[in-house]
Amino acid sequence: MGQREQVRHGHVRVAVIGSGFGGLGAAVRLRREGITDFVVLERADSVGGTWRDNSYPGCACDVPSHLYSFSFAPNPDWPRTFSGQEHIRAYLEHVTDTFRLRPHIRLDTEVELMTWDNDELRWEIETSRGTYTADVVVSATGPLSDPKVPEIPGLAEFPGKVFHSARWDHDHDLRGKRVAMIGTGASAIQIVPAIQPQVGQLTLFQRTPPWVMQRMDRRITGAERWLHRQLPFTGAARRGLLWGIRELQVQAFTKRPNELGLIESLAKANIARSIKDTELRAKLTPSYRIGCKRILLSSEYYPALAQPNVDLVASGLAEVRGSTLVAADGTETEADVIVFGTGFHVTDLPIAERVIGADGSTLAQAWKDGMQSLRGATAAGFPNWMTIIGPNTGLGNSSMILMIESQLNYMADYLRQLNVLGGRAALAARPSAVAAWNRRVQERMKRTVWNTGGCTSWYLDASGRNTTIWPGTTREFRVATREVDLAEYEVVRAPANDPAKDAANEPAKGVARAEAAK
């Protein structure tokens, strides 16, 4: 954390943390609800979230473009069926401008600490650029925001370049270099074919092979784009079809994993089509049920692995000795550059260390035995604090934008309920309600491919519990989050009404509203 400026900013109704899809979506929904007394606190110098941070070669989405966008901001001009990072980031900039969000956004403002004030019933938010107070905090930092790099003995002494895929060093020229790619997740299978033609030697360290299906990507024709612009219902129909197909697939993942056998056969055929070497093919064929880990999409990954300048080490990186990389199976490789494609802090969110609740404990302490929330949004002991893409809201086969929009419905009703309650009030999730919700989620999780498929994935926390994925359809989640059930909350009132304090807050609120109206 940097040194904080000694500046106190005004009080706001809502403080949104982060400006990716979740944060920008929350900002749009607040404006549509008539709430302009809010700020969006963003630690970086621009909006975009994970689509700003991940700019590695080949970066693209594995969800179709027309489904990976807000329903309230359709884009008829997507250039491809699966969009690249630059097009998604441009879309988010467009949303920011279209809905006039920039006056609310505070860039280069990292949240360092959020503390609940039991007396004032509000959050005090310490940032790198001063302190804010807010009635409600909406945390939209997302699970793919803080890269995870494993602790490897000797890594600090490596004489070459080291970086994570989410912090790609575009100034470092890879041409002719010996590059080691660590990991075989969604980023790695895009990076490998993108850099393979230019590097001297590429070594891929693979602990566990992923299942990879062909990505049916193509250019969207000018005629299609014209049609979606002139007749918007055609774009909505296209989106609806993509959504419906994925909803029908869900039961195979959640209730009948054995039905995924046909998909697994297609994935094996995809390996055989590009990999003729039987030994390499064996190394690339997973031993777990398809779907247990996220199914990856690429038509270039396997052909790249078959090139003469690519080696696969079927073992994780265990040690670094100078420029020599040593795998767990003893294989040694020389490298000039190490690229980590080792994922993110998903089940141990760093932001949780910076949230202090009603009893003085951090959210990380409350979640030390695993993340738990009520309907993926609120946590016991943290009044008027909610998260977008919280525990058990992830998806294995569809678009997270659908889940985000459901959570925005819940956020909007949460704020309506506070308005109805009137005065200084807060809603605190009842521990019994949080426990009951999570019992139901974990009971449903038992039959899913993510728990029974025979793999260890980033969906699971340190104790082996799946705190990441939603074990149902997006429609089921939409129904579960369409409104707040006050029976699941305790209404907290301020200890005593202090008209003087309330009056003192009004000028600051007026300043925030005036800024938002510009």
TORKE-234421 format. One line per field, with one value per residue (C-alpha): x, y, z; residue in one letter; residue number from 1. Coordinates in nm, 2 decimals, always signed. Example, Ala and Ser with C-alpha at 12.3 -4.5 7.8 and 13.67 -1.06 7.14 Angstrom:
! residues 2
px <- (+1.23; +1.37)
py <- (-0.45; -0.11)
pz <- (+0.78; +0.71)
r <- (a; s)
k <- (1; 2)
This chain:
! residues 518
px <- (+0.00; +0.12; +0.13; -0.22; -0.29; -0.44; -0.76; -1.12; -1.37; -1.75; -2.00; -2.18; -2.47; -2.28; -1.91; -1.84; -1.50; -1.36; -1.45; -1.47; -1.80; -1.92; -1.83; -1.95; -2.27; -2.34; -2.28; -2.52; -2.78; -2.75; -2.81; -3.11; -3.24; -3.21; -2.91; -2.64; -2.48; -2.20; -1.84; -1.65; -1.31; -1.05; -0.69; -0.57; -0.55; -0.84; -1.15; -1.18; -1.10; -0.96; -0.99; -0.76; -0.51; -0.49; -0.34; -0.11; -0.07; -0.38; -0.60; -0.97; -1.29; -1.42; -1.78; -1.96; -1.95; -2.33; -2.37; -2.06; -2.21; -2.48; -2.84; -2.90; -2.61; -2.61; -2.33; -2.43; -2.08; -1.88; -1.62; -1.59; -1.81; -1.55; -1.41; -1.05; -0.94; -0.90; -1.27; -1.40; -1.20; -1.33; -1.68; -1.64; -1.50; -1.81; -2.04; -1.86; -1.92; -2.27; -2.40; -2.20; -2.01; -1.68; -1.79; -1.84; -1.51; -1.20; -0.90; -0.56; -0.75; -0.67; -0.89; -0.66; -0.91; -1.29; -1.41; -1.77; -1.87; -2.13; -2.23; -2.26; -2.39; -2.16; -1.83; -1.51; -1.30; -0.93; -0.78; -0.45; -0.60; -0.78; -1.08; -1.45; -1.75; -2.04; -2.37; -2.33; -2.02; -2.05; -1.73; -1.68; -1.31; -1.37; -1.20; -0.96; -0.79; -0.49; -0.24; -0.11; +0.26; +0.37; +0.67; +0.94; +1.28; +1.55; +1.30; +1.43; +1.78; +1.67; +1.88; +1.62; +1.28; +0.99; +0.62; +0.27; +0.03; -0.19; +0.10; +0.25; +0.57; +0.51; +0.85; +1.04; +1.11; +1.06; +1.20; +1.46; +1.44; +1.40; +1.07; +0.92; +0.54; +0.42; +0.07; -0.19; -0.50; -0.72; -0.44; -0.17; -0.36; -0.39; -0.04; +0.14; +0.01; +0.05; +0.42; +0.53; +0.62; +0.85; +1.04; +1.35; +1.23; +0.91; +0.89; +0.54; +0.53; +0.21; +0.10; -0.24; -0.36; -0.68; -0.96; -0.95; -1.23; -1.21; -1.31; -1.56; -1.45; -1.52; -1.55; -1.90; -2.00; -2.09; -2.44; -2.49; -2.37; -2.60; -2.90; -2.83; -2.81; -3.12; -3.33; -3.21; -3.45; -3.22; -2.93; -3.15; -3.26; -2.90; -2.82; -3.12; -3.03; -2.67; -2.82; -3.07; -2.82; -2.60; -2.89; -2.98; -2.62; -2.62; -2.79; -2.50; -2.26; -2.47; -2.68; -2.56; -2.19; -2.18; -2.37; -2.05; -1.90; -1.99; -1.82; -1.52; -1.50; -1.50; -1.23; -1.01; -1.07; -0.95; -0.62; -0.58; -0.65; -0.34; -0.11; +0.03; +0.30; +0.14; +0.36; +0.28; -0.09; -0.09; +0.06; -0.21; -0.50; -0.66; -0.75; -1.05; -1.40; -1.44; -1.60; -1.43; -1.19; -1.31; -1.34; -1.10; -1.15; -0.88; -0.82; -0.45; -0.32; -0.26; -0.11; +0.14; +0.24; +0.33; +0.58; +0.96; +1.04; +0.80; +0.86; +0.61; +0.72; +0.44; +0.53; +0.52; +0.81; +0.98; +1.30; +1.51; +1.89; +2.02; +1.88; +1.80; +1.44; +1.39; +1.06; +0.91; +1.00; +1.37; +1.35; +1.59; +1.53; +1.73; +1.53; +1.57; +1.21; +0.96; +0.59; +0.35; +0.00; -0.08; -0.42; -0.55; -0.63; -0.99; -1.08; -0.85; -0.95; -0.69; -0.96; -1.10; -0.80; -0.90; -1.26; -1.33; -1.68; -1.91; -1.71; -1.36; -1.28; -1.17; -1.36; -1.06; -1.09; -1.46; -1.38; -1.08; -1.27; -1.40; -1.59; -1.96; -2.22; -2.60; -2.71; -2.36; -2.39; -2.37; -2.17; -2.27; -2.11; -2.06; -2.37; -2.44; -2.15; -2.21; -2.00; -2.05; -1.93; -1.92; -1.89; -2.06; -2.16; -1.91; -2.01; -1.86; -2.02; -2.19; -2.15; -2.07; -2.25; -2.58; -2.48; -2.36; -2.69; -2.88; -2.67; -2.74; -3.11; -3.04; -2.83; -3.11; -3.37; -3.13; -3.11; -3.48; -3.54; -3.30; -3.50; -3.82; -3.68; -3.58; -3.35; -3.00; -3.04; -2.84; -2.92; -2.70; -2.72; -2.83; -2.57; -2.85; -2.96; -2.60; -2.55; -2.88; -2.81; -2.46; -2.60; -2.83; -2.56; -2.31; -2.58; -2.65; -2.27; -2.22; -2.35; -2.18; -1.89; -1.68; -1.70; -1.71; -1.50; -1.18; -0.97; -0.83; -0.92; -0.91; -1.28; -1.19; -1.05; -0.77; -1.00; -1.14; -1.47; -1.62; -1.68; -1.66; -1.92; -2.30; -2.45; -2.75; -2.88; -2.85; -3.23; -3.24; -2.99; -3.19; -3.50; -3.31; -3.17; -3.46; -3.55; -3.42; -3.60; -3.59; -3.64; -3.28; -3.16; -3.14; -3.24; -2.97; -3.06; -2.83; -2.79; -2.96; -3.08; -2.84; -3.00; -2.68; -2.47; -2.73; -2.74; -2.36; -2.36; -2.59; -2.34; -2.10; -2.38; -2.48; -2.12; -2.12; -2.46; -2.34; -2.03; -2.23; -2.47; -2.19)
py <- (+0.00; +0.34; +0.64; +0.78; +1.15; +1.32; +1.41; +1.36; +1.34; +1.37; +1.11; +0.91; +0.68; +0.40; +0.33; +0.08; -0.09; -0.17; -0.08; -0.40; -0.55; -0.58; -0.23; -0.05; -0.26; -0.15; +0.21; +0.19; +0.02; +0.29; +0.56; +0.38; +0.35; +0.73; +0.71; +0.96; +0.99; +0.73; +0.69; +0.41; +0.36; +0.21; +0.14; +0.15; +0.44; +0.33; +0.12; -0.24; -0.47; -0.81; -0.70; -0.41; -0.62; -0.92; -0.80; -1.09; -1.21; -1.40; -1.29; -1.35; -1.45; -1.81; -1.70; -1.59; -1.21; -1.15; -1.33; -1.17; -0.82; -0.64; -0.70; -0.32; -0.23; -0.47; -0.43; -0.50; -0.44; -0.73; -0.81; -1.18; -1.46; -1.48; -1.13; -1.04; -0.85; -0.52; -0.53; -0.62; -0.34; -0.10; -0.21; -0.13; +0.21; +0.26; +0.16; +0.41; +0.69; +0.60; +0.59; +0.90; +0.72; +0.91; +1.18; +0.91; +0.72; +0.79; +0.64; +0.57; +0.53; +0.20; +0.10; +0.02; -0.04; -0.05; -0.03; -0.05; +0.22; +0.07; +0.42; +0.60; +0.29; +0.36; +0.25; +0.45; +0.38; +0.46; +0.49; +0.59; +0.93; +1.00; +0.88; +0.84; +0.74; +0.55; +0.40; +0.10; -0.06; -0.27; -0.46; -0.55; -0.63; -0.97; -1.31; -1.26; -0.94; -1.05; -1.28; -1.59; -1.68; -2.00; -1.99; -2.16; -2.21; -2.01; -1.80; -1.47; -1.55; -1.63; -1.40; -1.36; -1.20; -1.32; -1.20; -1.33; -1.35; -1.08; -0.84; -0.90; -0.71; -0.58; -0.41; -0.74; -0.89; -1.27; -1.32; -1.60; -1.64; -1.96; -1.92; -2.13; -2.12; -2.23; -2.36; -2.49; -2.29; -2.06; -1.80; -2.04; -2.21; -1.87; -1.75; -2.07; -2.05; -1.67; -1.67; -2.01; -1.87; -1.60; -1.76; -1.97; -2.25; -2.28; -2.52; -2.58; -2.70; -2.89; -3.04; -3.15; -3.14; -2.95; -3.07; -2.85; -2.83; -2.65; -2.28; -2.22; -1.86; -1.66; -1.31; -1.17; -1.04; -0.69; -0.81; -0.96; -0.64; -0.43; -0.66; -0.63; -0.25; -0.21; -0.48; -0.50; -0.79; -1.01; -0.95; -1.02; -1.34; -1.44; -1.38; -1.57; -1.87; -1.88; -1.85; -2.13; -2.38; -2.33; -2.35; -2.69; -2.81; -2.73; -3.05; -3.26; -3.06; -3.05; -3.37; -3.62; -3.59; -3.93; -3.76; -3.57; -3.88; -3.78; -3.44; -3.61; -3.83; -3.52; -3.37; -3.68; -3.66; -3.30; -3.41; -3.69; -3.46; -3.24; -3.46; -3.76; -3.85; -4.11; -4.03; -3.66; -3.74; -3.95; -3.66; -3.43; -3.66; -3.59; -3.87; -3.69; -3.64; -3.35; -3.05; -3.10; -2.83; -2.55; -2.68; -2.47; -2.36; -2.33; -2.44; -2.34; -2.49; -2.85; -2.76; -2.53; -2.80; -3.02; -2.77; -2.86; -2.56; -2.66; -2.91; -3.03; -3.12; -3.32; -3.20; -2.88; -2.64; -2.74; -2.54; -2.27; -2.30; -2.00; -2.02; -2.39; -2.48; -2.81; -2.99; -3.21; -3.52; -3.40; -3.27; -2.98; -2.69; -2.38; -2.06; -1.68; -1.59; -1.74; -1.66; -1.77; -1.86; -1.98; -1.81; -1.58; -1.56; -1.68; -1.85; -1.63; -1.29; -1.03; -0.76; -0.96; -0.86; -0.50; -0.53; -0.49; -0.57; -0.50; -0.70; -0.58; -0.89; -0.88; -1.06; -1.28; -1.39; -1.46; -1.67; -1.85; -2.18; -2.10; -1.82; -1.80; -1.55; -1.51; -1.55; -1.47; -1.11; -1.04; -1.18; -1.22; -0.95; -0.70; -0.48; -0.28; -0.45; -0.66; -0.82; -0.88; -1.22; -1.34; -1.70; -1.97; -1.74; -1.86; -2.06; -2.35; -2.31; -1.98; -1.60; -1.43; -1.12; -1.31; -1.37; -1.01; -0.87; -1.10; -0.96; -0.61; -0.68; -0.79; -0.48; -0.25; -0.41; -0.40; -0.02; +0.00; -0.18; +0.06; +0.35; +0.20; +0.15; +0.52; +0.70; +0.57; +0.19; -0.10; -0.46; -0.73; -1.08; -1.32; -1.60; -1.86; -1.74; -1.75; -2.10; -2.22; -2.08; -2.24; -2.58; -2.58; -2.48; -2.74; -3.02; -2.95; -2.94; -3.30; -3.45; -3.20; -3.28; -3.02; -3.23; -3.58; -3.55; -3.66; -3.34; -3.07; -2.73; -2.36; -2.39; -2.56; -2.39; -2.52; -2.76; -2.90; -2.72; -2.57; -2.21; -2.08; -2.24; -2.20; -2.55; -2.46; -2.26; -1.89; -1.87; -2.03; -1.78; -1.49; -1.61; -1.65; -1.30; -1.10; -0.95; -0.92; -1.14; -0.92; -1.23; -1.32; -0.99; -0.81; -0.44; -0.24; +0.11; +0.39; +0.40; +0.74; +1.00; +1.30; +1.57; +1.78; +1.50; +1.43; +1.80; +1.81; +1.53; +1.70; +1.95; +1.67; +1.48; +1.78; +1.82; +1.45; +1.49; +1.81; +1.63; +1.34; +1.58; +1.74)
pz <- (+0.00; -0.08; +0.15; +0.18; +0.12; +0.42; +0.24; +0.35; +0.07; +0.10; +0.22; -0.05; -0.05; -0.23; -0.30; -0.57; -0.57; -0.91; -1.27; -1.46; -1.58; -1.22; -1.11; -1.43; -1.43; -1.07; -1.17; -1.46; -1.24; -0.97; -1.22; -1.37; -1.01; -0.98; -0.75; -0.85; -0.50; -0.56; -0.65; -0.83; -0.68; -0.92; -0.84; -1.20; -1.44; -1.66; -1.65; -1.77; -1.49; -1.60; -1.96; -1.89; -1.70; -1.93; -2.25; -2.33; -2.69; -2.81; -2.52; -2.61; -2.45; -2.45; -2.43; -2.75; -2.80; -2.81; -2.48; -2.32; -2.30; -2.10; -2.20; -2.15; -2.38; -2.68; -2.93; -3.29; -3.41; -3.25; -3.52; -3.43; -3.27; -2.99; -2.92; -2.85; -2.54; -2.73; -2.85; -2.50; -2.34; -2.60; -2.53; -2.16; -2.24; -2.47; -2.18; -1.95; -2.20; -2.31; -1.95; -1.84; -1.57; -1.58; -1.33; -1.07; -1.13; -0.93; -1.11; -0.95; -0.62; -0.45; -0.15; +0.14; +0.42; +0.47; +0.83; +0.95; +1.20; +1.43; +1.57; +1.24; +1.05; +0.76; +0.60; +0.63; +0.32; +0.33; -0.01; -0.17; -0.23; +0.09; +0.29; +0.19; +0.39; +0.24; +0.36; +0.13; -0.02; -0.34; -0.39; -0.75; -0.75; -0.91; -0.86; -1.15; -1.04; -0.83; -1.00; -0.82; -0.86; -0.67; -0.44; -0.63; -0.47; -0.65; -0.86; -0.71; -0.84; -1.20; -1.42; -1.70; -1.72; -1.51; -1.53; -1.49; -1.79; -1.63; -1.61; -1.95; -2.03; -2.38; -2.38; -2.36; -2.70; -2.70; -3.05; -3.05; -2.67; -2.47; -2.30; -2.03; -1.99; -1.65; -1.64; -1.89; -1.80; -2.01; -2.05; -2.14; -2.42; -2.59; -2.52; -2.65; -3.01; -3.02; -2.92; -3.06; -3.41; -3.28; -2.99; -3.03; -2.79; -2.59; -2.30; -2.14; -1.78; -1.73; -1.40; -1.53; -1.89; -1.97; -2.19; -2.50; -2.76; -3.09; -3.08; -3.36; -3.41; -3.73; -3.85; -3.81; -4.16; -4.24; -4.34; -3.99; -3.82; -4.04; -3.96; -3.58; -3.61; -3.82; -3.64; -3.28; -3.21; -3.43; -3.19; -2.89; -3.06; -3.13; -2.76; -2.65; -2.86; -2.72; -2.37; -2.42; -2.55; -2.25; -2.01; -2.16; -2.10; -1.73; -1.61; -1.75; -1.54; -1.22; -1.21; -1.47; -1.54; -1.72; -2.00; -2.07; -2.23; -2.58; -2.53; -2.39; -2.71; -2.92; -2.71; -2.76; -3.13; -3.12; -2.97; -3.22; -3.51; -3.43; -3.22; -3.42; -3.16; -2.94; -2.64; -2.66; -2.71; -2.39; -2.20; -2.33; -2.25; -1.91; -1.67; -1.52; -1.64; -1.89; -1.72; -1.38; -1.48; -1.71; -2.07; -2.27; -2.63; -2.89; -3.25; -3.24; -2.91; -3.01; -3.36; -3.18; -2.94; -3.23; -3.37; -3.34; -3.12; -2.85; -2.57; -2.31; -1.96; -1.80; -1.45; -1.25; -1.20; -0.87; -0.85; -1.04; -1.04; -1.22; -1.57; -1.53; -1.45; -1.27; -1.29; -1.02; -1.22; -1.25; -1.60; -1.66; -1.90; -1.98; -2.02; -2.08; -1.98; -1.74; -1.80; -1.52; -1.63; -1.28; -1.22; -0.96; -0.59; -0.63; -0.31; -0.09; -0.22; -0.11; -0.08; +0.21; +0.42; +0.38; +0.50; +0.88; +1.00; +1.29; +1.54; +1.44; +1.24; +0.88; +0.61; +0.56; +0.92; +0.88; +0.58; +0.72; +0.69; +0.34; +0.17; +0.25; +0.16; +0.13; -0.23; -0.34; -0.22; +0.15; +0.44; +0.81; +1.03; +0.75; +0.73; +0.41; +0.23; -0.07; -0.34; -0.72; -0.83; -0.47; -0.34; -0.55; -0.84; -1.09; -1.40; -1.58; -1.92; -1.97; -1.94; -1.61; -1.73; -1.68; -1.31; -1.27; -1.40; -1.15; -0.87; -0.98; -0.94; -0.58; -0.52; -0.65; -0.42; -0.13; -0.17; -0.21; +0.11; +0.29; +0.15; +0.27; +0.62; +0.63; +0.86; +0.94; +0.90; +0.78; +0.68; +0.83; +0.69; +0.96; +1.02; +1.02; +0.67; +0.54; +0.68; +0.54; +0.19; +0.18; +0.31; +0.01; -0.23; -0.10; -0.10; -0.47; -0.53; -0.43; -0.76; -0.99; -1.22; -1.04; -0.72; -0.86; -1.18; -1.02; -1.05; -0.84; -0.98; -0.89; -0.81; -0.48; -0.17; +0.05; +0.23; -0.10; -0.08; -0.39; -0.30; -0.66; -0.89; -0.89; -0.91; -1.12; -1.42; -1.46; -1.46; -1.12; -0.99; -1.14; -0.96; -0.63; -0.65; -0.79; -0.45; -0.09; +0.17; +0.48; +0.69; +0.61; +0.75; +1.08; +1.06; +1.24; +1.36; +1.48; +1.86; +1.87; +1.62; +1.61; +1.39; +1.41; +1.25; +0.99; +0.89; +0.88; +0.62; +0.39; +0.23; +0.15; -0.01; -0.21; -0.35; -0.46; -0.63; -0.81; -0.93; -1.06; -1.25; -1.45)
r <- (m; g; q; r; e; q; v; r; h; g; h; v; r; v; a; v; i; g; s; g; f; g; g; l; g; a; a; v; r; l; r; r; e; g; i; t; d; f; v; v; l; e; r; a; d; s; v; g; g; t; w; r; d; n; s; y; p; g; c; a; c; d; v; p; s; h; l; y; s; f; s; f; a; p; n; p; d; w; p; r; t; f; s; g; q; e; h; i; r; a; y; l; e; h; v; t; d; t; f; r; l; r; p; h; i; r; l; d; t; e; v; e; l; m; t; w; d; n; d; e; l; r; w; e; i; e; t; s; r; g; t; y; t; a; d; v; v; v; s; a; t; g; p; l; s; d; p; k; v; p; e; i; p; g; l; a; e; f; p; g; k; v; f; h; s; a; r; w; d; h; d; h; d; l; r; g; k; r; v; a; m; i; g; t; g; a; s; a; i; q; i; v; p; a; i; q; p; q; v; g; q; l; t; l; f; q; r; t; p; p; w; v; m; q; r; m; d; r; r; i; t; g; a; e; r; w; l; h; r; q; l; p; f; t; g; a; a; r; r; g; l; l; w; g; i; r; e; l; q; v; q; a; f; t; k; r; p; n; e; l; g; l; i; e; s; l; a; k; a; n; i; a; r; s; i; k; d; t; e; l; r; a; k; l; t; p; s; y; r; i; g; c; k; r; i; l; l; s; s; e; y; y; p; a; l; a; q; p; n; v; d; l; v; a; s; g; l; a; e; v; r; g; s; t; l; v; a; a; d; g; t; e; t; e; a; d; v; i; v; f; g; t; g; f; h; v; t; d; l; p; i; a; e; r; v; i; g; a; d; g; s; t; l; a; q; a; w; k; d; g; m; q; s; l; r; g; a; t; a; a; g; f; p; n; w; m; t; i; i; g; p; n; t; g; l; g; n; s; s; m; i; l; m; i; e; s; q; l; n; y; m; a; d; y; l; r; q; l; n; v; l; g; g; r; a; a; l; a; a; r; p; s; a; v; a; a; w; n; r; r; v; q; e; r; m; k; r; t; v; w; n; t; g; g; c; t; s; w; y; l; d; a; s; g; r; n; t; t; i; w; p; g; t; t; r; e; f; r; v; a; t; r; e; v; d; l; a; e; y; e; v; v; r; a; p; a; n; d; p; a; k; d; a; a; n; e; p; a; k; g; v; a; r; a; e; a; a; k)
k <- (1; 2; 3; 4; 5; 6; 7; 8; 9; 10; 11; 12; 13; 14; 15; 16; 17; 18; 19; 20; 21; 22; 23; 24; 25; 26; 27; 28; 29; 30; 31; 32; 33; 34; 35; 36; 37; 38; 39; 40; 41; 42; 43; 44; 45; 46; 47; 48; 49; 50; 51; 52; 53; 54; 55; 56; 57; 58; 59; 60; 61; 62; 63; 64; 65; 66; 67; 68; 69; 70; 71; 72; 73; 74; 75; 76; 77; 78; 79; 80; 81; 82; 83; 84; 85; 86; 87; 88; 89; 90; 91; 92; 93; 94; 95; 96; 97; 98; 99; 100; 101; 102; 103; 104; 105; 106; 107; 108; 109; 110; 111; 112; 113; 114; 115; 116; 117; 118; 119; 120; 121; 122; 123; 124; 125; 126; 127; 128; 129; 130; 131; 132; 133; 134; 135; 136; 137; 138; 139; 140; 141; 142; 143; 144; 145; 146; 147; 148; 149; 150; 151; 152; 153; 154; 155; 156; 157; 158; 159; 160; 161; 162; 163; 164; 165; 166; 167; 168; 169; 170; 171; 172; 173; 174; 175; 176; 177; 178; 179; 180; 181; 182; 183; 184; 185; 186; 187; 188; 189; 190; 191; 192; 193; 194; 195; 196; 197; 198; 199; 200; 201; 202; 203; 204; 205; 206; 207; 208; 209; 210; 211; 212; 213; 214; 215; 216; 217; 218; 219; 220; 221; 222; 223; 224; 225; 226; 227; 228; 229; 230; 231; 232; 233; 234; 235; 236; 237; 238; 239; 240; 241; 242; 243; 244; 245; 246; 247; 248; 249; 250; 251; 252; 253; 254; 255; 256; 257; 258; 259; 260; 261; 262; 263; 264; 265; 266; 267; 268; 269; 270; 271; 272; 273; 274; 275; 276; 277; 278; 279; 280; 281; 282; 283; 284; 285; 286; 287; 288; 289; 290; 291; 292; 293; 294; 295; 296; 297; 298; 299; 300; 301; 302; 303; 304; 305; 306; 307; 308; 309; 310; 311; 312; 313; 314; 315; 316; 317; 318; 319; 320; 321; 322; 323; 324; 325; 326; 327; 328; 329; 330; 331; 332; 333; 334; 335; 336; 337; 338; 339; 340; 341; 342; 343; 344; 345; 346; 347; 348; 349; 350; 351; 352; 353; 354; 355; 356; 357; 358; 359; 360; 361; 362; 363; 364; 365; 366; 367; 368; 369; 370; 371; 372; 373; 374; 375; 376; 377; 378; 379; 380; 381; 382; 383; 384; 385; 386; 387; 388; 389; 390; 391; 392; 393; 394; 395; 396; 397; 398; 399; 400; 401; 402; 403; 404; 405; 406; 407; 408; 409; 410; 411; 412; 413; 414; 415; 416; 417; 418; 419; 420; 421; 422; 423; 424; 425; 426; 427; 428; 429; 430; 431; 432; 433; 434; 435; 436; 437; 438; 439; 440; 441; 442; 443; 444; 445; 446; 447; 448; 449; 450; 451; 452; 453; 454; 455; 456; 457; 458; 459; 460; 461; 462; 463; 464; 465; 466; 467; 468; 469; 470; 471; 472; 473; 474; 475; 476; 477; 478; 479; 480; 481; 482; 483; 484; 485; 486; 487; 488; 489; 490; 491; 492; 493; 494; 495; 496; 497; 498; 499; 500; 501; 502; 503; 504; 505; 506; 507; 508; 509; 510; 511; 512; 513; 514; 515; 516; 517; 518)
